[in-house]
Amino acid sequence: MSIDQGRLRTGMWFALVSAAAFGTSGAFAKSLLEVGWTPGAAVTARVAGAAVVLLGPALLALHGRWHLLRRNAGLIITYGLIAMAACQLFYFNAVTTLSVGVALLLEYLGFLLVVIWLWVRHGQRPQRFTILGIGLALAGLVLVLDVTGGLRIDLGGVLWGLGAAVGLATYFVLSARPATGLPPLVMAAGAMVVATVALGLAGLVGIMPMRARAVPVELAGTQVHWLVPLAALSLIATAFAYATGIAGTRRLGSKIASFFGLTEVMFAVLFSWLLIGELPLPVQLLGGVLIVAGLVAVRYDELRAAPMPLASETASAGPTAERALAGEAVPPAEAAASSLTPDGPDRA
């Protein structure tokens, strides 16, 4: 296996593990919502807890390289405000007037926005198998989320849902920037601090209602302390999910990673079945098959468009070649510089 094949394969595993971790959030959050927590309180506690958990490991990963924080302050703030805080806020506003299935469908249009962004901004026009993959994935989403059941449409809710899609697309686009030298743990922890402050302010001014209850909750058919699902939300569905998601997206590029992100809905259905007893419908299983087929089509298009170079060629090309393989556009000046200087910026 060449170096880059190994990098891409590792990225796929990171992306799948991240999607699975994100997929647990619905089941854990629902146990809190059912006893009186508001979505705003649950997501703020979730992000704040994850920020605390990642603080120590992030400082170790930073290893005294404070210049990385200064150099990437804009990236961290944008990531925290848009990819985390705004995405969550917009989604929860969407579900106040839309069904959960419709709101999720709108949010997951973010993968389509990533394809459009790469086309408009970097000239990466989608090929026929990518277009096929988009169609299959959209059909799969409709089936998995059971959008036709309890369908409610509200213009304001639709706009909030599309705002969440922009936040999701921003997550994939910004996560795919490996040249910053910022370790994934540091980027995730810093963005979570920013998101916690933003969500807290949204609660204080009344944009997002905050209400929590310290009472036992039902999880996997058993009554547990309310800290159990909250800890799972912070540790698994946020800290671990974002850190592995950033690591995976840096290796795969934003387009492929966004399609892998669609598997989150399949994992969400699975964990809802295991943890809160919501059995998946046959149509949802069919939708999962279509999502996987769409992912395969997009991956096939990538392989057709950019044949994998030999390991020796990649090693001599340096990190700029890795970014190109990951689906990122590399400026001509940077490409020229990389051919003269084999060593790139420091990274984790």
Phi, psi and chi 1 to 4 in degrees:
 res  aa     phi    psi   chi1   chi2   chi3   chi4
   1 MET       -  131.7 -177.4 -172.1  -59.2      -
   2 SER   -72.9  167.2   74.7      -      -      -
   3 ILE   -58.5  -43.6  -66.3  174.2      -      -
   4 ASP   -75.2  -32.3  -66.7  -72.2      -      -
   5 GLN   -62.5  -41.8  -75.4  176.0  -36.4      -
   6 GLY   -64.1  -38.7      -      -      -      -
   7 ARG   -64.2  -44.2  177.2  179.7  175.2   83.3
   8 LEU   -67.8  -39.9  -68.9  175.4      -      -
   9 ARG   -64.8  -41.7 -179.4  165.2  -63.8 -178.6
  10 THR   -61.2  -40.1  -58.0      -      -      -
  11 GLY   -61.4  -38.6      -      -      -      -
  12 MET   -63.5  -42.2  -69.0  177.4 -172.1      -
  13 TRP   -65.7  -42.4  -80.2  111.4      -      -
  14 PHE   -58.3  -44.4  -89.1  129.4      -      -
  15 ALA   -64.5  -42.0      -      -      -      -
  16 LEU   -68.0  -42.5  -77.3  174.6      -      -
  17 VAL   -63.6  -40.4  168.9      -      -      -
  18 SER   -62.9  -45.2  175.0      -      -      -
  19 ALA   -61.4  -40.3      -      -      -      -
  20 ALA   -63.9  -41.7      -      -      -      -
  21 ALA   -64.8  -44.9      -      -      -      -
  22 PHE   -61.7  -33.8  -84.6  123.7      -      -
  23 GLY   -66.2  -17.6      -      -      -      -
  24 THR   -78.3  -15.7   65.0      -      -      -
  25 SER   -62.9  -38.7   62.3      -      -      -
  26 GLY   -60.7  -46.8      -      -      -      -
  27 ALA   -66.6  -43.5      -      -      -      -
  28 PHE   -67.3  -42.6  -70.2  130.1      -      -
  29 ALA   -66.6  -37.5      -      -      -      -
  30 LYS   -62.5  -35.3 -173.3  169.3 -176.7  177.5
  31 SER   -62.8  -32.2   66.3      -      -      -
  32 LEU   -78.1  -41.2  -65.8  171.7      -      -
  33 LEU   -63.6  -33.6  -60.7  178.4      -      -
  34 GLU   -69.3  -18.9  -73.0  179.3  -17.8      -
  35 VAL  -103.1   10.3  -63.4      -      -      -
  36 GLY   113.5    1.3      -      -      -      -
  37 TRP   -70.8  141.0  -75.7   60.3      -      -
  38 THR   -83.9  153.0   60.5      -      -      -
  39 PRO   -55.2  -38.5  -27.2   36.5      -      -
  40 GLY   -62.8  -42.3      -      -      -      -
  41 ALA   -65.7  -41.5      -      -      -      -
  42 ALA   -64.3  -45.5      -      -      -      -
  43 VAL   -72.3  -34.8   71.2      -      -      -
  44 THR   -66.9  -44.4  -57.2      -      -      -
  45 ALA   -63.9  -37.0      -      -      -      -
  46 ARG   -62.2  -49.8  163.7 -169.8  179.4  179.6
  47 VAL   -70.3  -40.5  174.9      -      -      -
  48 ALA   -63.5  -42.7      -      -      -      -
  49 GLY   -62.5  -41.3      -      -      -      -
  50 ALA   -65.5  -37.4      -      -      -      -
  51 ALA   -61.5  -42.2      -      -      -      -
  52 VAL   -64.9  -42.4  172.0      -      -      -
  53 VAL   -63.1  -40.9  168.2      -      -      -
  54 LEU   -83.8  -10.3  -74.5 -176.2      -      -
  55 LEU   -59.3  -50.7 -176.1   58.8      -      -
  56 GLY   -61.8  -54.6      -      -      -      -
  57 PRO   -58.1  -34.4  -26.6   35.7      -      -
  58 ALA   -66.7  -40.9      -      -      -      -
  59 LEU   -64.1  -37.9  -69.9  175.2      -      -
  60 LEU   -65.8  -42.3  -70.3  176.0      -      -
  61 ALA   -67.1  -33.3      -      -      -      -
  62 LEU   -67.9  -37.1 -167.9   61.1      -      -
  63 HIS    53.9   44.0 -158.9   59.1      -      -
  64 GLY    76.7    4.6      -      -      -      -
  65 ARG   -86.9   67.2  -64.9  172.8  -66.8  173.2
  66 TRP   -64.7  -22.1  -57.8  106.7      -      -
  67 HIS   -62.9  -25.6   66.1  -78.5      -      -
  68 LEU   -66.3  -35.9  -67.6  178.4      -      -
  69 LEU   -67.2  -43.6  -70.5  179.0      -      -
  70 ARG   -64.5  -42.1  -66.8 -169.1  -62.5  -90.0
  71 ARG   -68.8  -29.9 -169.5  169.3   70.9 -169.6
  72 ASN  -111.8   20.2  -64.6  -73.5      -      -
  73 ALA   -58.0  -43.8      -      -      -      -
  74 GLY   -62.0  -41.3      -      -      -      -
  75 LEU   -64.0  -45.4  172.7   64.1      -      -
  76 ILE   -63.5  -44.2  -66.4  172.0      -      -
  77 ILE   -65.6  -44.2  -67.5  172.2      -      -
  78 THR   -62.5  -43.0  -57.2      -      -      -
  79 TYR   -62.4  -45.7 -166.7   94.0      -      -
  80 GLY   -66.0  -42.0      -      -      -      -
  81 LEU   -73.8  -43.6  -70.0  178.2      -      -
  82 ILE   -95.4  -53.8  -59.3  178.1      -      -
  83 ALA   -70.8  -25.5      -      -      -      -
  84 MET  -109.1  -69.4  -71.7 -172.3 -178.3      -
  85 ALA   -64.0  -53.0      -      -      -      -
  86 ALA   -64.7  -40.7      -      -      -      -
  87 CYS   -59.4  -46.3 -173.8      -      -      -
  88 GLN   -66.4  -45.8  -60.7  -80.2   -7.0      -
  89 LEU   -62.2  -45.3  178.0   60.5      -      -
  90 PHE   -64.9  -41.0  -67.8  169.7      -      -
  91 TYR   -63.4  -46.3  169.8   72.4      -      -
  92 PHE   -68.5  -28.3  -75.2  124.7      -      -
  93 ASN   -70.3  -33.9  -86.0  -77.4      -      -
  94 ALA   -65.3  -40.8      -      -      -      -
  95 VAL   -73.7   -8.2  -63.7      -      -      -
  96 THR   -73.0  -23.6   60.1      -      -      -
  97 THR  -124.6   -6.6   56.1      -      -      -
  98 LEU  -120.5  160.1  -60.7  175.6      -      -
  99 SER   -68.1  156.4   66.7      -      -      -
 100 VAL   -59.7  -40.1  172.0      -      -      -
 101 GLY   -62.1  -44.6      -      -      -      -
 102 VAL   -65.8  -42.8  172.2      -      -      -
 103 ALA   -61.7  -42.3      -      -      -      -
 104 LEU   -66.8  -39.8  -80.7  173.7      -      -
 105 LEU   -59.8  -43.6  177.9   61.6      -      -
 106 LEU   -64.3  -42.8  -69.9  170.3      -      -
 107 GLU   -62.2  -42.5  179.3 -176.9   -0.7      -
 108 TYR   -75.8   -0.5  -79.5  102.5      -      -
 109 LEU   -67.2   -6.7  -71.1  178.4      -      -
 110 GLY   -55.9  -33.3      -      -      -      -
 111 PHE   -65.6  -33.1   84.0   95.8      -      -
 112 LEU   -70.7  -36.7  179.8   57.6      -      -
 113 LEU   -64.0  -33.4  -64.0 -178.6      -      -
 114 VAL   -62.8  -44.9  170.4      -      -      -
 115 VAL   -61.5  -43.9  174.5      -      -      -
 116 ILE   -64.0  -41.8  -65.1  173.0      -      -
 117 TRP   -60.9  -46.6  166.5  -99.8      -      -
 118 LEU   -64.4  -31.5  -67.5  174.8      -      -
 119 TRP   -72.4  -50.8 -176.9    6.6      -      -
 120 VAL   -71.4  -44.3  173.6      -      -      -
 121 ARG   -83.6  -37.5  179.9   67.4  176.3   82.0
 122 HIS  -118.3    4.0  -60.4  -62.6      -      -
 123 GLY    71.3   19.4      -      -      -      -
 124 GLN   -90.0   83.5  -62.6  179.6   20.5      -
 125 ARG   -67.9  130.5 -177.0  176.0 -178.5  177.8
 126 PRO   -66.3  134.0   22.3  -32.6      -      -
 127 GLN   -88.4  178.1  -58.0  -57.8  -49.7      -
 128 ARG   -63.7  -35.2   62.9  178.4 -178.5  -86.8
 129 PHE   -74.4  -29.6  -81.4   98.3      -      -
 130 THR   -66.7  -42.0  -65.6      -      -      -
 131 ILE   -63.3  -41.0  -64.3  173.0      -      -
 132 LEU   -61.4  -42.7  173.0   63.0      -      -
 133 GLY   -62.4  -38.4      -      -      -      -
 134 ILE   -62.4  -44.9  -69.9  172.4      -      -
 135 GLY   -62.5  -44.1      -      -      -      -
 136 LEU   -64.9  -42.1  -70.0  171.2      -      -
 137 ALA   -66.1  -41.2      -      -      -      -
 138 LEU   -63.7  -42.3  -75.6  173.6      -      -
 139 ALA   -63.3  -41.0      -      -      -      -
 140 GLY   -64.0  -39.4      -      -      -      -
 141 LEU   -62.0  -43.9  -85.4  176.5      -      -
 142 VAL   -58.8  -41.2  170.8      -      -      -
 143 LEU   -73.6  -44.7  -64.5 -179.9      -      -
 144 VAL   -64.6  -40.7  171.7      -      -      -
 145 LEU   -84.0   -5.0  -63.2  174.0      -      -
 146 ASP    50.6   52.1 -167.3   20.3      -      -
 147 VAL   -61.5  -31.9  172.2      -      -      -
 148 THR   -72.4  -16.6   56.5      -      -      -
 149 GLY   -84.4  121.0      -      -      -      -
 150 GLY    64.7   39.4      -      -      -      -
 151 LEU   -65.9  126.5 -176.9   64.6      -      -
 152 ARG  -133.8  130.1  -60.3 -160.5  -45.3  -90.8
 153 ILE  -120.0  129.0  -63.1  -64.1      -      -
 154 ASP  -139.9  131.2  172.3   81.5      -      -
 155 LEU   -59.3  -44.5  178.6   57.9      -      -
 156 GLY   -61.5  -42.1      -      -      -      -
 157 GLY   -63.1  -39.1      -      -      -      -
 158 VAL   -62.3  -43.2  169.2      -      -      -
 159 LEU   -64.1  -40.6  -66.9  176.6      -      -
 160 TRP   -62.4  -41.1  -77.1  119.2      -      -
 161 GLY   -64.5  -39.7      -      -      -      -
 162 LEU   -67.9  -32.9  -68.0  175.8      -      -
 163 GLY   -63.2  -39.0      -      -      -      -
 164 ALA   -64.2  -35.0      -      -      -      -
 165 ALA   -63.5  -39.3      -      -      -      -
 166 VAL   -63.0  -41.5  172.7      -      -      -
 167 GLY   -62.0  -41.4      -      -      -      -
 168 LEU   -65.8  -42.4 -175.3   63.3      -      -
 169 ALA   -62.6  -39.5      -      -      -      -
 170 THR   -61.3  -39.2  -57.7      -      -      -
 171 TYR   -56.2  -47.2  159.7   72.8      -      -
 172 PHE   -72.5  -40.2  -74.0  112.6      -      -
 173 VAL   -66.3  -46.8  170.6      -      -      -
 174 LEU   -72.2  -32.7  -65.0 -175.1      -      -
 175 SER   -67.5  -20.8  -65.0      -      -      -
 176 ALA   -87.2   13.8      -      -      -      -
 177 ARG  -101.2   88.0  -62.4  178.9   59.4 -179.3
 178 PRO   -80.4  -16.8   31.5  -34.4      -      -
 179 ALA   -74.3   -4.0      -      -      -      -
 180 THR   -70.9  -22.6   62.4      -      -      -
 181 GLY    78.3    2.3      -      -      -      -
 182 LEU   -86.3  120.3 -162.1   63.6      -      -
 183 PRO   -59.3  144.3  -23.6   33.9      -      -
 184 PRO   -53.6  -39.7  -27.6   35.0      -      -
 185 LEU   -62.3  -40.5  -81.2  177.0      -      -
 186 VAL   -68.8  -43.2  178.4      -      -      -
 187 MET   -62.5  -44.6 -177.8  170.9  173.8      -
 188 ALA   -64.9  -46.3      -      -      -      -
 189 ALA   -64.2  -45.2      -      -      -      -
 190 GLY   -62.3  -42.5      -      -      -      -
 191 ALA   -66.1  -34.0      -      -      -      -
 192 MET   -68.5  -35.2  -76.0  171.4 -170.1      -
 193 VAL   -62.8  -45.6  171.7      -      -      -
 194 VAL   -61.1  -45.1  173.3      -      -      -
 195 ALA   -64.4  -38.5      -      -      -      -
 196 THR   -61.9  -44.7  -60.7      -      -      -
 197 VAL   -63.0  -43.7  173.5      -      -      -
 198 ALA   -65.3  -44.6      -      -      -      -
 199 LEU   -66.6  -37.8  -69.3  168.4      -      -
 200 GLY   -62.1  -42.7      -      -      -      -
 201 LEU   -65.2  -38.5  -69.6  174.7      -      -
 202 ALA   -61.6  -36.0      -      -      -      -
 203 GLY   -70.2  -40.0      -      -      -      -
 204 LEU   -64.9  -37.3  -73.8  175.5      -      -
 205 VAL   -88.2   -0.5  -59.8      -      -      -
 206 GLY    89.0    5.8      -      -      -      -
 207 ILE   -67.1  -35.3  -63.3  177.4      -      -
 208 MET  -129.8  110.8 -167.0  166.1   58.4      -
 209 PRO   -58.5  139.2  -22.4   33.4      -      -
 210 MET  -120.8  116.5  -62.4  -78.3 -167.3      -
 211 ARG  -152.0  130.0 -174.4  176.0   64.3 -105.0
 212 ALA  -134.7  152.6      -      -      -      -
 213 ARG  -131.1  129.2  -64.7 -174.2   63.4 -158.8
 214 ALA   -89.3   71.2      -      -      -      -
 215 VAL  -129.6  157.9  -63.8      -      -      -
 216 PRO   -60.2  150.6  -23.8   35.1      -      -
 217 VAL  -125.2  162.7  -58.6      -      -      -
 218 GLU   -97.4  124.2 -171.9   83.9   11.4      -
 219 LEU  -145.2  124.9 -169.0   64.3      -      -
 220 ALA    54.2   38.4      -      -      -      -
 221 GLY    76.1   10.6      -      -      -      -
 222 THR  -131.6  143.7  -54.0      -      -      -
 223 GLN   -79.4  127.3  -86.8 -154.8  -18.3      -
 224 VAL  -130.9  165.1  -61.6      -      -      -
 225 HIS   -64.8  145.1 -163.7  -78.0      -      -
 226 TRP   -62.5  -20.9   60.8  -87.9      -      -
 227 LEU   -70.1  -22.7  -77.4  174.0      -      -
 228 VAL   -63.3  -56.4  173.4      -      -      -
 229 PRO   -65.4  -32.1   22.3  -33.3      -      -
 230 LEU   -66.6  -42.1 -177.8   57.1      -      -
 231 ALA   -63.3  -40.2      -      -      -      -
 232 ALA   -64.2  -40.3      -      -      -      -
 233 LEU   -60.4  -43.9  -85.7  173.2      -      -
 234 SER   -73.0  -46.3  -64.9      -      -      -
 235 LEU   -76.0  -50.5  -69.5  171.0      -      -
 236 ILE   -89.1  -55.8  -59.4  172.7      -      -
 237 ALA   -78.8   -6.7      -      -      -      -
 238 THR  -127.1  -69.0  -52.1      -      -      -
 239 ALA   -58.1  -56.7      -      -      -      -
 240 PHE   -66.1  -41.7 -178.4   73.0      -      -
 241 ALA   -64.1  -44.8      -      -      -      -
 242 TYR   -70.3  -41.6  -87.4  105.8      -      -
 243 ALA   -63.0  -46.5      -      -      -      -
 244 THR   -70.9  -32.5   52.7      -      -      -
 245 GLY   -64.7  -43.0      -      -      -      -
 246 ILE   -63.9  -44.0  -66.3  170.7      -      -
 247 ALA   -61.4  -41.5      -      -      -      -
 248 GLY   -69.1  -41.8      -      -      -      -
 249 THR   -66.9  -33.9  -54.8      -      -      -
 250 ARG   -63.8  -30.0  -73.1 -174.3  177.8 -175.9
 251 ARG   -86.8  -31.9  -71.3  164.4  171.4   80.5
 252 LEU   -95.3  -25.2  -65.1  175.0      -      -
 253 GLY    90.5  158.4      -      -      -      -
 254 SER   -66.8  -34.7   54.6      -      -      -
 255 LYS   -69.0  -54.2 -177.0  170.0   77.4  172.9
 256 ILE   -64.0  -40.5  -63.1 -179.6      -      -
 257 ALA   -62.3  -36.7      -      -      -      -
 258 SER   -66.2  -34.4   67.5      -      -      -
 259 PHE   -71.2  -39.2  -83.2   83.3      -      -
 260 PHE   -61.2  -33.7  -91.8   93.9      -      -
 261 GLY   -61.6  -24.1      -      -      -      -
 262 LEU   -64.6  -23.1  -64.6  176.3      -      -
 263 THR   -67.0  -11.2   60.2      -      -      -
 264 GLU   -58.2  -37.6  179.0 -172.7  -23.3      -
 265 VAL   -66.0  -33.9  -63.5      -      -      -
 266 MET   -67.7  -43.9  -61.5  158.2   51.0      -
 267 PHE   -64.9  -35.5  -73.9  115.5      -      -
 268 ALA   -62.2  -42.2      -      -      -      -
 269 VAL   -63.3  -42.5  170.2      -      -      -
 270 LEU   -61.9  -48.2  173.1   63.2      -      -
 271 PHE   -71.2  -29.9  -73.3  119.0      -      -
 272 SER   -64.1  -34.8  -67.1      -      -      -
 273 TRP   -68.5  -46.9  173.5   29.9      -      -
 274 LEU   -72.5  -37.6  -64.8  175.9      -      -
 275 LEU   -97.2  -33.1  -64.3  175.3      -      -
 276 ILE  -127.1   12.1   56.6  179.0      -      -
 277 GLY    73.7   20.4      -      -      -      -
 278 GLU   -90.1  103.7  -66.9 -175.4   -9.6      -
 279 LEU   -70.7  135.2  -68.0  175.1      -      -
 280 PRO   -71.8  144.3   25.3  -33.3      -      -
 281 LEU   -83.0  155.1  -59.7  172.0      -      -
 282 PRO   -55.0  -37.4  -27.6   35.7      -      -
 283 VAL   -65.1  -30.8   70.1      -      -      -
 284 GLN   -70.2  -36.2  -68.7  177.7  -55.3      -
 285 LEU   -65.2  -40.0  -60.8  177.7      -      -
 286 LEU   -62.8  -40.5  174.2   59.8      -      -
 287 GLY   -60.9  -38.9      -      -      -      -
 288 GLY   -61.7  -38.9      -      -      -      -
 289 VAL   -63.3  -41.4  172.3      -      -      -
 290 LEU   -65.9  -37.9  -69.0  178.3      -      -
 291 ILE   -63.2  -45.2  -70.8  174.8      -      -
 292 VAL   -62.5  -40.3  172.5      -      -      -
 293 ALA   -62.4  -40.2      -      -      -      -
 294 GLY   -63.6  -40.3      -      -      -      -
 295 LEU   -62.2  -44.0 -164.1  158.9      -      -
 296 VAL   -62.6  -40.7  170.6      -      -      -
 297 ALA   -62.6  -43.2      -      -      -      -
 298 VAL   -66.2  -42.9  172.3      -      -      -
 299 ARG   -63.3  -38.6  178.6   66.0 -176.8  131.4
 300 TYR   -63.8  -39.9  176.7   69.4      -      -
 301 ASP   -62.2  -40.2 -137.4    4.6      -      -
 302 GLU   -62.9  -42.5  -69.1  -73.6  -45.3      -
 303 LEU   -66.8  -37.3  -68.3  174.2      -      -
 304 ARG   -67.4  -39.2  -72.8  173.4   63.9 -109.5
 305 ALA   -76.2  -32.4      -      -      -      -
 306 ALA  -137.2   88.4      -      -      -      -
 307 PRO   -58.0  143.4  -22.5   33.0      -      -
 308 MET   -70.9  125.6 -168.1   66.4   64.9      -
 309 PRO   -74.7  167.1   29.2  -35.1      -      -
 310 LEU   -69.4  156.8  -62.2  175.0      -      -
 311 ALA   -60.0  -38.1      -      -      -      -
 312 SER   -65.9  -36.2   57.6      -      -      -
 313 GLU   -67.7  -39.9  -65.4  173.1  -11.4      -
 314 THR   -66.7  -41.4  -56.1      -      -      -
 315 ALA   -62.1  -38.2      -      -      -      -
 316 SER   -76.2  -24.2   62.7      -      -      -
 317 ALA   -78.1  -28.9      -      -      -      -
 318 GLY    86.1 -170.9      -      -      -      -
 319 PRO   -65.3  -24.5   21.8  -32.9      -      -
 320 THR   -63.8  -38.1  -59.4      -      -      -
 321 ALA   -65.1  -37.1      -      -      -      -
 322 GLU   -61.6  -40.2  -66.7 -177.6    1.5      -
 323 ARG   -65.8  -38.4  -68.3  176.3   58.8 -164.5
 324 ALA   -64.9  -40.9      -      -      -      -
 325 LEU   -65.0  -30.0  -77.3  167.2      -      -
 326 ALA   -79.6    3.1      -      -      -      -
 327 GLY    92.3   15.2      -      -      -      -
 328 GLU  -101.6  146.7  -61.8 -178.4   49.9      -
 329 ALA   -81.2  133.2      -      -      -      -
 330 VAL  -111.6  122.2 -179.7      -      -      -
 331 PRO   -56.1  144.9  -23.1   33.9      -      -
 332 PRO   -54.5  -40.8  -24.3   33.5      -      -
 333 ALA   -63.1  -39.9      -      -      -      -
 334 GLU   -69.9  -38.2 -175.4  176.1  -23.8      -
 335 ALA   -62.6  -40.1      -      -      -      -
 336 ALA   -66.3  -41.7      -      -      -      -
 337 ALA   -63.6  -36.9      -      -      -      -
 338 SER   -68.3  -27.5   67.6      -      -      -
 339 SER   -72.4  -20.3   65.8      -      -      -
 340 LEU   -96.0  -30.1  -61.4  175.1      -      -
 341 THR  -120.0  104.9  -52.1      -      -      -
 342 PRO   -67.9  -24.4   24.9  -33.2      -      -
 343 ASP   -90.0  127.2  -63.2  -38.3      -      -
 344 GLY   -99.4 -168.7      -      -      -      -
 345 PRO   -66.9  156.2   23.8  -33.1      -      -
 346 ASP   -70.9  144.6   53.3  -15.5      -      -
 347 ARG  -147.9  163.4   66.3  178.7   72.1 -171.7
 348 ALA   -71.6      -      -      -      -      -
